[in-house]
Amino acid sequence: MRPDVERWLARRTFAAADFSVQSLLAAKSSSTVSVVLPALDEEETVGAIVATIRRELMSGGSAGSLVDELLVVDSGSTDRTAAVAAAAGATVIQRDAILPGLDPLPGKGEVLWRSLVASSGDIVVFIDADLRSFDASYVTGLLGPLLLDPTVSMVKALYDRPLRADDAVLAGGGGRVTELVARPLINLHWPELAGVVQPLAGEYAARRALLEVLSFPTGYGVELALLVDTLQIAGLDAIAQVDLGVRHHRHQSDQRLGLMASEIMQVALRRLEQAGRIRLRGPLNPTIAQFERTAGGMDVSTYDVELVERPPMVTLTDYAAARSSRGTRAS
């Protein structure tokens, strides 16, 4: 492994247990913290996550609360996600109600991007709403490096991701797209990031000042894009990672993972082209064909996985107006 990566691992890898609520409250000062859960049909899990954050991180009494704002941004759930989240104590905002003059696009990245308008914290913590292993240390762990070290701008979670297959449990089987697509791409083209254990982790925290200047792919390529762009804008030492232990969540089908992998590859190729490191001969074909055996033979289904990116929030007039109307200070 490269010497710079080894040094980064030693300086910038932490464990959630390294940070207590009390130590973080002492370091928080006037900073504000927003926790955002992007959600789509997560009624089974979102309530417990919200209730834990409310109980353990937002009821500080005279000592104050570590988390100032807890938002669930619902991207069109057809189940009781919104009702369950609200009953547990979250502020629930529908994706389409944010920037209503701009037609929404499908995808997780779209929700994360719009959440910058709806949230107000100086630090934003993103937590996936499908977690079955959530603990308050997920939030405190991600906040730790940001509150204690002003040179850190983004903190990624690392964890084991067991995959249950029939009656067996594969300890590291849950990171299929990471191991087969994201990690090879990173090691080939951004080897400085080779020490990031979970580059596609859906749990991460960042300073608003950083998130505001980043482009957001609207789909599942968002995590790789934000990580690579943070490296280019702020440098390797602006990134840290925190060990959260084991992550249990709902797993996607291989077909769905194939669509995710396609977008991640497009994100990588676009950034390599923008940096002048490769030259594409033409536009990428966004259509992916997938096959399934049926009684009549092999059936083919095609899906368009065209990469669409939202611009940095600081370039939107509506964003500045929304923050001004809430009385929050611009970062």
N, C-alpha and C positions, 0 to 999 in steps of 0.2 A: 504493500500500500504506500502511496505517496507520503513523504514526510509531512507535507502541509495538512493532509487529511489526518494523519496520526496525531499531530499537534491539536487539530480541531477536535478530534474525539476526546482527547484528554481535557481540553478546556471547556467544551461546549456540550458535553453529555452529562445529564443529571438523572436522578431518580425522584419520583414524586414525593417520597418520604423525606427528601432534603428540605422541604418547604412546609412550614406549619402555617395555619391561618393567622396565628398571632404575629409571627415574623413578617408575614406579608402585609398585614394591617399596619404594622409599624413602618413599613417601607412605602406604603401606598401614597401617603401624603395627600395631595390634592388631585391625584390621578383618578379617573373614573373608568369603570370596567363594565362592558356589555357582554353578555353571553347570548349567542344566537344559535338556535336550533333550526336548520332547514328541515322541513317535514313534508312528507307525502305518504298518506295512509299509514301512519305509525301509531294508531290508537293503543296498541298493546304495550308500547314501551315509553311513549313520550311522557305520560303522566308521572311515572316513577322518577324519571330524570329531572323533571321540573320540580317535583316535590322535594327531592334531595337537595337541589340547589337552593330552593327557598328556605328550607329548614336549617341547613348547615352553613350557608354562605351569605344569606341575606337577612339574618336575624341577630345582628351583632350587638344590639342594645347600645349601651353607652360607648362601647368600643368601636361602633360603626360596622357597616356591612362591607364585605370584600367585593361582592358583586352589586352593582348599582342598578342594573337593568337586565331583565331576562325576557327575551323575545323568542317566540316561535313563529317563523315565517312559513305559512302554509301555501304550498304551490298547487292547490286544487284538489285536496283530499276528498275522496268520496265516502270515507268512513267518519268516525267521530273524533278524529285527531284534534281538530280545533276545540271542540267542547271539552275533551279530556284535558288538554293542555291548559285551557282557561280555568277549569275547575281546580287544577293543581296549583295555580297561582302565576302562570305566565301571561304576559301581554301577547295576544295572538293577532297577527297582522296577515292579511291575505296578500300574496305576491302582487296580484293585479291592482291592489290599492296603492302600491308604491310607484311613484312616477306614472300616474294614470294616463298621461298623455303619450306614453310610449308603449306600443304593443308588446306584450310579454312574449318571450320565447321559452320553449321547454328546456328543462335541464337544471341541474343542481347549481352550476356556476351562475346562472341567471338569478337564482334566489340569493346566493351569497353577495352578488354585486348589488342588487337592489337593497339588501339588508343594510348596506352602508348608509343609505338615505334614512331608513327607519330607526337605526340605532344612533346613540349619541356618545358612547364611551371613547375615551382616549385610547383604550386597548379593547380589541374585539376578540372574543374567544368563540370559535366555531366548534360545536359538538353535534355529531350525527344523532338523529332522533331514533335510530333503530337499535341502539345499544342495549344489550341485556346484562351487561356487566358494569354498569355505570356506578361510579363512586365519586364523592366530592373531590377526591384527590386528583381526578382528571383535570378539574379546573384549577385547583391550587398548583398542581405540578406545572401546567402550561403557563400560569401567571408568574411563577417564581423567577425565572431568569429575566423576564421583562421588568418586573418591579425592582429587582435587586441589582440589575446591571443595565445602565442606560445605553450601552453600546449594542445590546441585543434588540433586534427589530422583529424577528419572527421565531416562534418556537413550535416545532413539530413534535407530535407524539410518536413514541415507539412502543411496541408491544408485540406479544405473541398473538397469532390469529389462528386458533385451532379450527379445523374443518371437520364436521361430523359427516361421515360417509357410511350409510347403512348403520351397522352397529359399532363401527370403528371411529376413533377420533384421531385425525392427523394433526399433530401438534403445530406444524407450520404450514398446513395446507390451505389456509384461508387467504394467502397473498399471491394468488395465481397471476394476476395481471402485473403485479409488482415484480415478481421474479422472472416472468417470461418476456415482459415488454419494458417496463419502466427502468428496472435496474440495468439491463444491458444498454439501453439508450444512454442512461446517465454515465455509466462507466466509459462508454465509447466517446461521448461528446462533452460531458461536463464532469470529468473525473474528480474535480474538487469536491463534488457532492457525493462521492462514493461512500462516505461514512454515514450518510443519512439512512437509517435503518428502514423507515417506513415513508418513502417519499410521497406516497399517495394517501397518507393518513388523512381521514376526514376530521380529526381532532387537532386543531392548531390554534395558536393565538398570534396576534400581530398588532403593532402600533397602527392606529388609524392613519398617521402621517405616511406610512408605507403603503397601506392598502389603497389609499386614495390615488396613488400614482401608478398603479398596476392595471394592466388590461386583464379582463376576466373572460376566458372562454365560457360559453353558456352551458356546456355540458360537463362530462366527467373528466375532461382534460384540464380542468381548472387547477387541480392541486399541483400537477407537474408544472404548469405555466407559472403559477405564483412562486413556486420554489426556484425555478430557473431564473425568472426575472428578478427575484430578490437577490440572487447571487450576482447578477449583472449590475444591478443598481447600487446595492449596498455592500457587497462583498461577503465572503464566506463567514467571517467572524460575526456578522449580523444575524446569523442563523444559529439556533441551538436546538437540542432535542431532549426530551424527558421520557424516561421509562415509566409507563403506566401499568406494567404488568401484563395482564391477559385481556384481550378484547373479544367479547362474544357479541355477535350481531347476526342479522339475517344475511344469508349468502345468496349471491346471484347465480343464475344458470350460466352454463358455458356459452350459450348463444348471446346472452346479455353482456357477458364479459368480453366477447369478441367485438361487440359494438364499442364498448369502452376502450378496448385496446386500439381500435382504429382511430378514435379521436385523439388518444394520447400520442400515437405516432404522428398524426398530423400536427399536433402542437409542437412536437420536437422538430419536425421538418420545417415548419414555418419559422421557428426561432433560429434555426441554423441558416436558413436562407436570408433572414433579416440581418443576421450578423455577417453575411458575406462568406460563410464557410462552405456552403454548397450552392449550386445553381440548378433549380428545377427547370425542366424543358417546357413545362406548361402547367396548367392547373391540375391539382390532384383530383382523381376520380373519387367522389364521395360515396359511391354506391358499393355496398358490400353484399355478397351473395352467401347465404348460409343454407345448409342442406339437412334434411331429415328423412330417414327411411320410413316409408309407409307401406301398406299392403300393396299399393300399386307401383312401388319403386321409390326412387329418390325424388322428393319434392324440394324445390328450391324456393327460397324467400329472399327478396332483396330489400335492403334498407338504405336510406340516404343518411350518411353520417357526416354531413358537411360541417366543417369547423366555422363557427361564428364567434366573434369576440366582441365584448363590450369594451368601450374605451375607458381610460382612467377617469374616475369620478370627478377629479378636479377639473376636467374639461367640460363638465355639464353645468350650464347655468342653473338648472333646476336643483342641482345638488347644493350649490352655495345658498340658494334661496331657502331651501328646506332647513339647512343648518342654522341659518340666520333667524328664521322664524321660531325655532325652538330655543333660541338664546344660547346655543352652545358655541364654544369658541372654535374657530377653524384651526385645523392642525397645520 
